[in-house]
Amino acid sequence: MTRSSAPSGSQDRRCVALLYHHVGRTCPGAYPDLTISPEKFERQIRWLTRRGYAGIRPAEWLEWRKTDSSLPPKPILITFDDAYADIAEYALPVLRHFGFGAAVFAVTARIGHSSVWDQSLGYPTLPLMSAEQIRFWAGQGIEFGSHSRTHANLTTLPAEALITEIMTSRDELATLVDRPVIAFAYPFGAYNGAVRGIVQSSFDLAFTANNGFNCRQTDPHLMRRVKVKPNQSMLAFSLLVRFGVHWRVKLALRTRAKRAFGVDSLHP
């Protein structure tokens, strides 16, 4: 299936970015909130396709933002943090089948190894994509971005270590995929002024784990993403795509607004 695009002209586009981690079979003892089953993932992508959504890459979003180039009427960013090996088996072929672009954020010092940061949190490690897999999928329309060198909490590091984690990871990945690397995802979603400053000097886009939509006015180094959870129904998934937040969060915000102002200030 080929993705169709339409000229965007001067029109704005609202785009939700979905955050996935591990797509595959659940590993006993693994962090329970990160693994989406292959069946559920394919059902979600099929649902998006039938409703006219088109999976774009960060480079396409950036080009539209800079030059007002063409963008699909209903763009969506599918992103994967950590580059777990199973996504090469269960997720990326599904995206290719439906003509979706996507972005995978790799931890460059761990490529071909395992997720040692999971172990530090008390969970078993999982295998990560190899260099060969990354090169192959980079040639199949998947964009690769940096997720640092070691998946450290960057807000705890001194400036010299930040340069290694951020800039060196960019250069390592660019050498591997033989093209510029324009996008970064903050490990653990954590950033501060120092981290953001170095990221901004090294990448054109950077992704947080903050809920919400992206539009032309969104800070390109604070791009928003909403995490897809394994226990979500298709109804919950559809509401997440439509509103850019988990529905329970939106209901809670609506309730707070009513209590604070006596009005419903949150509109779909």
PASEBA-1860 file (N, C-alpha, C; in nm, 3 decimals):
! residues 268
1> MTRSSAPS> 0.085/-0.120/0.000/0.000/0.000/0.000/0.088/0.124/0.000 ~ 0.058/0.219/-0.086/0.138/0.340/-0.096/0.068/0.453/-0.026 ~ 0.142/0.526/0.056/0.084/0.638/0.128/0.062/0.754/0.033 ~ -0.057/0.809/0.034/-0.086/0.926/-0.048/-0.060/1.051/0.033 ~ -0.022/1.157/-0.037/0.001/1.283/0.031/-0.071/1.393/-0.044 ~ -0.101/1.499/0.029/-0.169/1.612/-0.031/-0.096/1.738/0.007 ~ -0.094/1.837/-0.079/-0.026/1.960/-0.045/-0.082/2.021/0.082 ~ 0.007/2.064/0.167/-0.040/2.125/0.292/-0.059/2.274/0.278
9> GSQDRRCV> 0.010/2.336/0.179/0.000/2.479/0.166/0.038/2.547/0.296 ~ -0.038/2.648/0.332/-0.010/2.718/0.456/-0.090/2.661/0.572 ~ -0.165/2.551/0.546/-0.247/2.494/0.651/-0.161/2.434/0.762 ~ -0.213/2.441/0.884/-0.144/2.375/0.993/-0.185/2.229/0.995 ~ -0.108/2.149/1.064/-0.140/2.009/1.082/-0.123/1.976/1.230 ~ -0.221/1.906/1.284/-0.207/1.851/1.419/-0.160/1.707/1.403 ~ -0.056/1.672/1.474/0.002/1.539/1.458/0.033/1.480/1.594 ~ -0.025/1.364/1.622/0.009/1.296/1.745/0.126/1.202/1.715
17> ALLYHHVG> 0.217/1.191/1.810/0.329/1.097/1.800/0.305/0.986/1.902 ~ 0.299/0.863/1.855/0.276/0.748/1.942/0.410/0.690/1.984 ~ 0.423/0.660/2.111/0.548/0.606/2.166/0.530/0.459/2.200 ~ 0.606/0.374/2.131/0.613/0.232/2.160/0.753/0.199/2.210 ~ 0.765/0.086/2.276/0.896/0.033/2.315/0.915/-0.107/2.255 ~ 0.859/-0.204/2.322/0.879/-0.344/2.283/0.751/-0.399/2.221 ~ 0.762/-0.450/2.098/0.650/-0.518/2.032/0.691/-0.663/2.012 ~ 0.625/-0.754/2.081/0.662/-0.895/2.073/0.596/-0.974/2.184
25> RTCPGAYP> 0.651/-1.090/2.212/0.598/-1.174/2.318/0.649/-1.124/2.452 ~ 0.564/-1.128/2.552/0.600/-1.080/2.685/0.706/-1.169/2.747 ~ 0.812/-1.106/2.793/0.919/-1.178/2.862/0.883/-1.188/3.010 ~ 0.889/-1.308/3.071/0.855/-1.321/3.213/0.937/-1.225/3.299 ~ 0.869/-1.149/3.381/0.936/-1.057/3.471/0.968/-0.922/3.410 ~ 0.941/-0.904/3.280/0.973/-0.778/3.214/0.880/-0.667/3.263 ~ 0.925/-0.545/3.245/0.844/-0.430/3.282/0.709/-0.440/3.211 ~ 0.600/-0.448/3.283/0.471/-0.485/3.222/0.409/-0.379/3.134
33> DLTISPEK> 0.453/-0.255/3.143/0.386/-0.146/3.073/0.446/-0.116/2.936 ~ 0.546/-0.196/2.891/0.618/-0.161/2.770/0.594/-0.255/2.653 ~ 0.538/-0.373/2.675/0.529/-0.473/2.569/0.390/-0.476/2.508 ~ 0.383/-0.449/2.377/0.260/-0.460/2.301/0.265/-0.590/2.223 ~ 0.159/-0.667/2.224/0.158/-0.793/2.150/0.159/-0.765/2.001 ~ 0.218/-0.854/1.920/0.217/-0.835/1.774/0.077/-0.822/1.718 ~ -0.018/-0.900/1.769/-0.155/-0.895/1.720/-0.219/-0.759/1.746 ~ -0.196/-0.705/1.866/-0.255/-0.575/1.898/-0.190/-0.465/1.816
41> FERQIRWL> -0.059/-0.473/1.796/0.009/-0.371/1.717/-0.045/-0.368/1.574 ~ -0.057/-0.485/1.512/-0.109/-0.489/1.375/-0.252/-0.438/1.369 ~ -0.332/-0.469/1.469/-0.470/-0.421/1.472/-0.472/-0.267/1.480 ~ -0.382/-0.209/1.557/-0.377/-0.064/1.570/-0.336/0.003/1.440 ~ -0.235/-0.052/1.372/-0.191/0.007/1.246/-0.298/-0.010/1.139 ~ -0.365/-0.123/1.138/-0.475/-0.143/1.042/-0.587/-0.042/1.068 ~ -0.617/-0.019/1.195/-0.720/0.079/1.231/-0.682/0.218/1.182 ~ -0.557/0.257/1.201/-0.511/0.388/1.155/-0.523/0.400/1.003
49> TRRGYAGI> -0.483/0.295/0.933/-0.487/0.297/0.787/-0.630/0.314/0.736 ~ -0.723/0.240/0.794/-0.862/0.245/0.748/-0.926/0.381/0.773 ~ -0.872/0.455/0.866/-0.928/0.587/0.897/-0.848/0.700/0.836 ~ -0.761/0.666/0.743/-0.695/0.769/0.664/-0.568/0.826/0.721 ~ -0.517/0.770/0.831/-0.392/0.819/0.887/-0.274/0.770/0.803 ~ -0.170/0.851/0.797/-0.049/0.815/0.723/0.071/0.830/0.815 ~ 0.148/0.723/0.828/0.267/0.727/0.913/0.380/0.802/0.845 ~ 0.424/0.910/0.906/0.532/0.990/0.850/0.659/0.974/0.934
57> RPAEWLEW> 0.770/1.020/0.880/0.898/1.017/0.951/0.927/1.156/1.007 ~ 1.010/1.166/1.110/1.047/1.298/1.163/1.101/1.392/1.056 ~ 1.178/1.339/0.960/1.233/1.424/0.855/1.122/1.490/0.773 ~ 1.012/1.420/0.752/0.899/1.477/0.676/0.831/1.587/0.756 ~ 0.816/1.565/0.885/0.758/1.669/0.971/0.848/1.793/0.971 ~ 0.978/1.773/0.982/1.071/1.885/0.984/1.068/1.960/0.851 ~ 1.065/1.888/0.740/1.064/1.952/0.608/0.938/2.035/0.591 ~ 0.823/1.981/0.635/0.699/2.058/0.628/0.707/2.184/0.714
65> RKTDSSLP> 0.764/2.168/0.830/0.772/2.282/0.922/0.863/2.392/0.866 ~ 0.970/2.351/0.798/1.067/2.448/0.746/1.024/2.509/0.613 ~ 0.966/2.427/0.524/0.943/2.473/0.386/0.798/2.472/0.344 ~ 0.709/2.425/0.432/0.567/2.414/0.397/0.547/2.315/0.282 ~ 0.629/2.211/0.280/0.616/2.108/0.178/0.491/2.024/0.204 ~ 0.462/1.931/0.112/0.340/1.852/0.124/0.344/1.761/0.245 ~ 0.229/1.741/0.305/0.214/1.654/0.420/0.075/1.592/0.411 ~ 0.058/1.466/0.449/-0.075/1.404/0.441/-0.176/1.479/0.527
73> PKPILITF> -0.302/1.472/0.492/-0.406/1.540/0.571/-0.413/1.490/0.715 ~ -0.383/1.361/0.739/-0.390/1.305/0.874/-0.258/1.235/0.906 ~ -0.152/1.314/0.931/-0.022/1.253/0.960/-0.018/1.199/1.102 ~ 0.063/1.095/1.120/0.087/1.042/1.254/0.231/0.994/1.260 ~ 0.296/1.018/1.373/0.433/0.975/1.394/0.433/0.849/1.480 ~ 0.483/0.740/1.425/0.500/0.616/1.500/0.645/0.608/1.543 ~ 0.671/0.604/1.673/0.809/0.603/1.722/0.832/0.487/1.818 ~ 0.955/0.437/1.817/0.997/0.328/1.906/1.124/0.370/1.978
81> DDAYADIA> 1.122/0.364/2.109/1.242/0.390/2.187/1.318/0.261/2.215 ~ 1.450/0.270/2.216/1.543/0.165/2.260/1.585/0.070/2.149 ~ 1.508/0.056/2.041/1.543/-0.034/1.929/1.553/-0.180/1.975 ~ 1.450/-0.228/2.045/1.446/-0.370/2.082/1.442/-0.456/1.956 ~ 1.508/-0.570/1.962/1.523/-0.656/1.844/1.390/-0.705/1.791 ~ 1.293/-0.728/1.879/1.167/-0.785/1.835/1.088/-0.694/1.742 ~ 1.113/-0.565/1.746/1.036/-0.479/1.657/1.073/-0.507/1.511 ~ 1.197/-0.556/1.488/1.237/-0.590/1.351/1.160/-0.711/1.299
89> EYALPVLR> 1.111/-0.793/1.390/1.034/-0.911/1.351/0.885/-0.885/1.349 ~ 0.835/-0.812/1.448/0.691/-0.801/1.466/0.630/-0.666/1.428 ~ 0.707/-0.557/1.431/0.649/-0.425/1.409/0.687/-0.364/1.275 ~ 0.814/-0.362/1.242/0.857/-0.294/1.120/0.801/-0.358/0.993 ~ 0.791/-0.491/0.984/0.727/-0.549/0.864/0.581/-0.508/0.849 ~ 0.511/-0.491/0.961/0.371/-0.446/0.955/0.365/-0.304/0.900 ~ 0.454/-0.218/0.946/0.456/-0.081/0.897/0.487/-0.076/0.748 ~ 0.582/-0.158/0.704/0.615/-0.162/0.562/0.495/-0.211/0.481
97> HFGFGAAV> 0.423/-0.310/0.533/0.306/-0.363/0.462/0.200/-0.256/0.440 ~ 0.180/-0.171/0.540/0.077/-0.068/0.530/0.130/0.065/0.476 ~ 0.256/0.069/0.438/0.312/0.190/0.379/0.338/0.301/0.479 ~ 0.362/0.265/0.603/0.387/0.364/0.708/0.537/0.387/0.724 ~ 0.575/0.515/0.730/0.707/0.550/0.780/0.705/0.550/0.932 ~ 0.821/0.550/0.994/0.830/0.549/1.140/0.970/0.589/1.181 ~ 0.990/0.603/1.312/1.122/0.636/1.366/1.157/0.541/1.479 ~ 1.282/0.496/1.480/1.335/0.411/1.587/1.453/0.483/1.650
105> FAVTARIG> 1.451/0.496/1.781/1.557/0.566/1.853/1.647/0.464/1.923 ~ 1.772/0.458/1.875/1.866/0.353/1.918/1.965/0.405/2.021 ~ 2.003/0.316/2.111/2.107/0.343/2.211/2.238/0.290/2.150 ~ 2.321/0.381/2.102/2.426/0.339/2.008/2.534/0.250/2.069 ~ 2.568/0.267/2.196/2.671/0.182/2.255/2.621/0.042/2.285 ~ 2.490/0.021/2.275/2.430/-0.110/2.305/2.376/-0.181/2.182 ~ 2.397/-0.126/2.063/2.348/-0.188/1.941/2.405/-0.330/1.929 ~ 2.315/-0.427/1.907/2.357/-0.566/1.898/2.375/-0.634/2.031
113> HSSVWDQS> 2.346/-0.564/2.140/2.363/-0.622/2.274/2.226/-0.628/2.343 ~ 2.219/-0.589/2.469/2.093/-0.598/2.543/2.068/-0.472/2.623 ~ 1.947/-0.461/2.675/1.901/-0.340/2.744/1.943/-0.343/2.891 ~ 2.067/-0.311/2.917/2.119/-0.317/3.054/2.048/-0.219/3.147 ~ 1.991/-0.112/3.091/1.919/-0.016/3.176/1.795/-0.079/3.237 ~ 1.735/-0.178/3.170/1.622/-0.249/3.228/1.666/-0.324/3.354 ~ 1.783/-0.386/3.346/1.836/-0.461/3.459/1.860/-0.370/3.579 ~ 1.907/-0.248/3.552/1.932/-0.154/3.661/1.803/-0.113/3.731
121> LGYPTLPL> 1.690/-0.133/3.665/1.559/-0.102/3.724/1.491/-0.224/3.783 ~ 1.561/-0.338/3.779/1.507/-0.459/3.839/1.434/-0.550/3.744 ~ 1.450/-0.528/3.613/1.382/-0.611/3.513/1.485/-0.684/3.427 ~ 1.447/-0.798/3.365/1.541/-0.869/3.279/1.576/-0.788/3.155 ~ 1.697/-0.808/3.105/1.737/-0.740/2.983/1.673/-0.807/2.862 ~ 1.658/-0.730/2.756/1.604/-0.780/2.630/1.702/-0.749/2.517 ~ 1.708/-0.836/2.416/1.802/-0.811/2.305/1.762/-0.688/2.224 ~ 1.863/-0.621/2.171/1.844/-0.501/2.091/1.880/-0.527/1.945
129> MSAEQIRF> 1.832/-0.443/1.857/1.859/-0.459/1.715/2.010/-0.458/1.687 ~ 2.049/-0.537/1.589/2.189/-0.543/1.549/2.218/-0.432/1.448 ~ 2.346/-0.410/1.422/2.385/-0.311/1.321/2.330/-0.350/1.184 ~ 2.330/-0.479/1.154/2.279/-0.526/1.025/2.130/-0.498/1.012 ~ 2.055/-0.522/1.118/1.911/-0.494/1.115/1.884/-0.344/1.097 ~ 1.960/-0.262/1.166/1.941/-0.118/1.155/1.971/-0.071/1.013 ~ 2.081/-0.118/0.955/2.113/-0.079/0.818/2.004/-0.125/0.720 ~ 1.954/-0.247/0.740/1.851/-0.297/0.650/1.725/-0.212/0.658
137> WAGQGIEF> 1.677/-0.186/0.779/1.551/-0.113/0.792/1.565/0.034/0.758 ~ 1.685/0.088/0.773/1.708/0.226/0.728/1.691/0.236/0.577 ~ 1.718/0.127/0.506/1.697/0.124/0.362/1.554/0.092/0.322 ~ 1.468/0.063/0.421/1.328/0.030/0.395/1.233/0.141/0.437 ~ 1.285/0.261/0.458/1.200/0.374/0.489/1.180/0.402/0.637 ~ 1.254/0.331/0.723/1.247/0.359/0.867/1.358/0.457/0.901 ~ 1.324/0.563/0.972/1.423/0.663/1.011/1.478/0.628/1.150 ~ 1.609/0.633/1.163/1.671/0.605/1.292/1.722/0.733/1.355
145> GSHSRTHA> 1.692/0.748/1.484/1.738/0.862/1.561/1.814/0.814/1.683 ~ 1.873/0.906/1.753/1.955/0.872/1.870/1.872/0.872/1.998 ~ 1.906/0.778/2.084/1.849/0.771/2.218/1.962/0.772/2.321 ~ 2.070/0.840/2.284/2.194/0.852/2.362/2.284/0.731/2.339 ~ 2.399/0.729/2.405/2.491/0.615/2.390/2.459/0.501/2.485 ~ 2.419/0.534/2.609/2.404/0.428/2.710/2.269/0.428/2.780 ~ 2.178/0.515/2.739/2.046/0.527/2.803/2.057/0.577/2.947 ~ 2.150/0.665/2.971/2.164/0.726/3.104/2.057/0.833/3.124
153> NLTTLPAE> 2.030/0.864/3.250/1.949/0.981/3.281/2.037/1.103/3.260 ~ 2.018/1.172/3.150/2.109/1.278/3.110/2.110/1.395/3.208 ~ 2.003/1.413/3.283/1.996/1.527/3.376/2.092/1.511/3.493 ~ 2.151/1.393/3.509/2.244/1.370/3.621/2.389/1.380/3.580 ~ 2.417/1.409/3.452/2.554/1.402/3.400/2.618/1.540/3.387 ~ 2.751/1.547/3.403/2.823/1.673/3.378/2.832/1.700/3.228 ~ 2.874/1.821/3.192/2.872/1.865/3.053/2.954/1.775/2.961 ~ 3.072/1.734/3.003/3.156/1.651/2.916/3.089/1.518/2.884
161> ALITEIMT> 3.027/1.457/2.985/2.957/1.331/2.962/2.835/1.351/2.873 ~ 2.770/1.465/2.886/2.655/1.493/2.801/2.695/1.500/2.654 ~ 2.808/1.560/2.626/2.855/1.570/2.489/2.877/1.432/2.431 ~ 2.937/1.342/2.510/2.958/1.205/2.464/2.827/1.134/2.440 ~ 2.736/1.144/2.536/2.608/1.074/2.524/2.525/1.124/2.406 ~ 2.531/1.253/2.379/2.443/1.312/2.279/2.512/1.324/2.143 ~ 2.624/1.393/2.138/2.689/1.418/2.009/2.756/1.293/1.953 ~ 2.823/1.217/2.039/2.890/1.097/1.990/2.790/0.995/1.941
169> SRDELATL> 2.676/0.985/2.010/2.573/0.891/1.964/2.522/0.930/1.826 ~ 2.506/1.059/1.802/2.464/1.106/1.669/2.563/1.064/1.562 ~ 2.691/1.085/1.589/2.794/1.054/1.490/2.805/0.903/1.466 ~ 2.795/0.824/1.572/2.801/0.678/1.557/2.686/0.627/1.471 ~ 2.568/0.678/1.497/2.451/0.632/1.422/2.456/0.678/1.277 ~ 2.500/0.801/1.255/2.511/0.852/1.118/2.609/0.768/1.036 ~ 2.717/0.725/1.099/2.813/0.638/1.030/2.749/0.504/0.996 ~ 2.670/0.451/1.087/2.607/0.320/1.067/2.505/0.324/0.954
177> VDRPVIAF> 2.419/0.425/0.951/2.312/0.430/0.850/2.353/0.507/0.726 ~ 2.471/0.569/0.729/2.527/0.642/0.616/2.437/0.756/0.570 ~ 2.385/0.830/0.667/2.305/0.949/0.638/2.297/1.034/0.765 ~ 2.266/1.162/0.752/2.256/1.247/0.870/2.146/1.198/0.966 ~ 2.169/1.215/1.093/2.072/1.180/1.197/2.017/1.311/1.253 ~ 1.887/1.332/1.237/1.831/1.463/1.271/1.749/1.463/1.399 ~ 1.716/1.344/1.454/1.621/1.339/1.565/1.679/1.266/1.685 ~ 1.634/1.309/1.803/1.681/1.256/1.931/1.559/1.232/2.019
185> AYPFGAYN> 1.566/1.129/2.102/1.463/1.106/2.204/1.530/1.102/2.340 ~ 1.480/1.182/2.433/1.539/1.191/2.567/1.520/1.059/2.643 ~ 1.627/0.995/2.689/1.610/0.872/2.769/1.528/0.899/2.895 ~ 1.435/0.810/2.923/1.343/0.824/3.036/1.255/0.949/3.023 ~ 1.260/1.016/2.909/1.185/1.140/2.891/1.240/1.255/2.973 ~ 1.362/1.240/3.025/1.417/1.338/3.120/1.508/1.439/3.049 ~ 1.487/1.566/3.079/1.573/1.670/3.023/1.571/1.791/3.116 ~ 1.673/1.874/3.104/1.678/2.002/3.173/1.741/2.102/3.076
193> GAVRGIVQ> 1.773/2.221/3.124/1.828/2.323/3.036/1.958/2.283/2.971 ~ 2.047/2.222/3.049/2.177/2.181/2.994/2.161/2.073/2.889 ~ 2.078/1.975/2.918/2.055/1.865/2.823/1.993/1.920/2.695 ~ 1.891/2.000/2.710/1.822/2.054/2.593/1.917/2.140/2.510 ~ 2.004/2.215/2.574/2.096/2.302/2.500/2.188/2.223/2.407 ~ 2.245/2.113/2.459/2.334/2.032/2.375/2.256/1.959/2.268 ~ 2.138/1.909/2.303/2.053/1.842/2.204/2.017/1.940/2.093 ~ 1.982/2.062/2.128/1.941/2.161/2.029/2.055/2.195/1.934
201> SSFDLAFT> 2.178/2.193/1.984/2.293/2.222/1.899/2.334/2.103/1.812 ~ 2.276/1.985/1.840/2.318/1.863/1.772/2.211/1.803/1.681 ~ 2.083/1.832/1.708/1.973/1.770/1.635/1.869/1.875/1.595 ~ 1.798/1.849/1.487/1.692/1.939/1.443/1.561/1.917/1.517 ~ 1.540/1.795/1.566/1.419/1.760/1.640/1.457/1.678/1.762 ~ 1.377/1.690/1.868/1.395/1.605/1.985/1.259/1.575/2.045 ~ 1.243/1.452/2.092/1.114/1.402/2.140/1.115/1.377/2.290 ~ 1.012/1.424/2.355/0.991/1.402/2.497/0.895/1.284/2.515
209> ANNGFNCR> 0.853/1.264/2.640/0.746/1.169/2.669/0.626/1.244/2.726 ~ 0.612/1.371/2.687/0.501/1.454/2.733/0.381/1.436/2.640 ~ 0.263/1.420/2.696/0.143/1.401/2.617/0.107/1.526/2.538 ~ 0.027/1.506/2.432/-0.027/1.618/2.358/-0.001/1.607/2.209 ~ -0.062/1.700/2.136/-0.043/1.708/1.991/0.080/1.791/1.958 ~ 0.129/1.771/1.836/0.231/1.858/1.780/0.169/1.939/1.666 ~ 0.211/2.064/1.655/0.166/2.149/1.547/0.284/2.239/1.507 ~ 0.260/2.332/1.418/0.369/2.416/1.370/0.434/2.495/1.484
217> QTDPHLMR> 0.356/2.530/1.584/0.409/2.611/1.694/0.482/2.529/1.800 ~ 0.476/2.397/1.791/0.542/2.312/1.891/0.693/2.332/1.886 ~ 0.754/2.350/2.001/0.900/2.359/2.009/0.960/2.234/1.945 ~ 1.043/2.245/1.841/1.095/2.125/1.773/1.186/2.041/1.860 ~ 1.232/2.093/1.971/1.317/2.015/2.061/1.242/1.970/2.187 ~ 1.109/1.991/2.183/1.022/1.939/2.288/0.898/1.877/2.223 ~ 0.921/1.796/2.121/0.810/1.729/2.053/0.740/1.636/2.151 ~ 0.607/1.635/2.143/0.526/1.558/2.238/0.499/1.417/2.185
225> RVKVKPNQ> 0.491/1.323/2.278/0.454/1.185/2.242/0.365/1.128/2.351 ~ 0.278/1.037/2.312/0.192/0.970/2.408/0.218/0.820/2.400 ~ 0.238/0.759/2.514/0.276/0.617/2.519/0.156/0.527/2.496 ~ 0.175/0.428/2.409/0.072/0.327/2.386/0.092/0.216/2.488 ~ -0.015/0.184/2.562/-0.005/0.087/2.671/-0.064/-0.047/2.630 ~ -0.010/-0.157/2.683/-0.053/-0.290/2.637/-0.197/-0.326/2.674 ~ -0.249/-0.266/2.779/-0.384/-0.305/2.822/-0.493/-0.215/2.763 ~ -0.460/-0.132/2.666/-0.558/-0.042/2.608/-0.652/-0.115/2.513
233> SMLAFSLL> -0.779/-0.084/2.521/-0.875/-0.132/2.423/-0.860/-0.050/2.295 ~ -0.925/-0.095/2.189/-0.922/-0.017/2.065/-0.996/0.115/2.082 ~ -1.097/0.117/2.168/-1.164/0.243/2.196/-1.068/0.340/2.262 ~ -0.995/0.292/2.363/-0.898/0.378/2.430/-0.790/0.425/2.334 ~ -0.746/0.335/2.246/-0.645/0.372/2.146/-0.698/0.481/2.054 ~ -0.823/0.467/2.009/-0.880/0.566/1.918/-0.892/0.702/1.986 ~ -0.925/0.704/2.113/-0.934/0.831/2.186/-0.796/0.892/2.206 ~ -0.697/0.807/2.228/-0.560/0.854/2.242/-0.515/0.922/2.113
241> VRFGVHWR> -0.544/0.860/1.999/-0.505/0.917/1.870/-0.581/1.048/1.845 ~ -0.706/1.052/1.883/-0.787/1.170/1.857/-0.749/1.288/1.945 ~ -0.720/1.263/2.073/-0.700/1.371/2.168/-0.555/1.393/2.210 ~ -0.467/1.297/2.180/-0.327/1.316/2.214/-0.294/1.294/2.361 ~ -0.389/1.246/2.438/-0.366/1.213/2.579/-0.445/1.087/2.610 ~ -0.411/1.021/2.718/-0.491/0.909/2.763/-0.625/0.962/2.814 ~ -0.732/0.896/2.779/-0.866/0.948/2.806/-0.888/0.973/2.954 ~ -0.835/0.887/3.040/-0.852/0.908/3.185/-0.785/1.037/3.229
249> VKLALRTR> -0.669/1.067/3.167/-0.601/1.193/3.199/-0.686/1.311/3.157 ~ -0.746/1.301/3.038/-0.830/1.411/2.989/-0.951/1.432/3.079 ~ -1.013/1.322/3.123/-1.127/1.335/3.212/-1.087/1.400/3.343 ~ -0.968/1.363/3.394/-0.921/1.422/3.519/-0.896/1.572/3.502 ~ -0.837/1.612/3.388/-0.813/1.754/3.363/-0.944/1.830/3.349 ~ -1.041/1.766/3.283/-1.171/1.831/3.266/-1.237/1.854/3.402 ~ -1.230/1.753/3.489/-1.290/1.763/3.622/-1.224/1.875/3.702 ~ -1.090/1.884/3.693/-1.019/1.991/3.765/-1.059/2.128/3.713
257> AKRAFGVD> -1.074/2.139/3.580/-1.112/2.267/3.522/-1.250/2.309/3.571 ~ -1.342/2.214/3.577/-1.477/2.246/3.624/-1.474/2.293/3.769 ~ -1.394/2.224/3.850/-1.388/2.261/3.992/-1.324/2.398/4.010 ~ -1.221/2.426/3.927/-1.147/2.550/3.945/-1.222/2.670/3.888 ~ -1.288/2.651/3.771/-1.346/2.766/3.702/-1.497/2.759/3.686 ~ -1.555/2.645/3.722/-1.698/2.632/3.707/-1.742/2.613/3.563 ~ -1.646/2.590/3.472/-1.679/2.571/3.331/-1.596/2.455/3.278 ~ -1.640/2.404/3.166/-1.565/2.298/3.098/-1.475/2.366/2.995
265> SLHP> -1.345/2.378/3.029/-1.253/2.452/2.941/-1.176/2.362/2.845 ~ -1.207/2.233/2.846/-1.137/2.140/2.759/-1.234/2.089/2.655 ~ -1.208/2.120/2.531/-1.297/2.081/2.422/-1.230/1.976/2.335 ~ -1.303/1.873/2.289/-1.246/1.775/2.199/-1.197/1.841/2.071
END
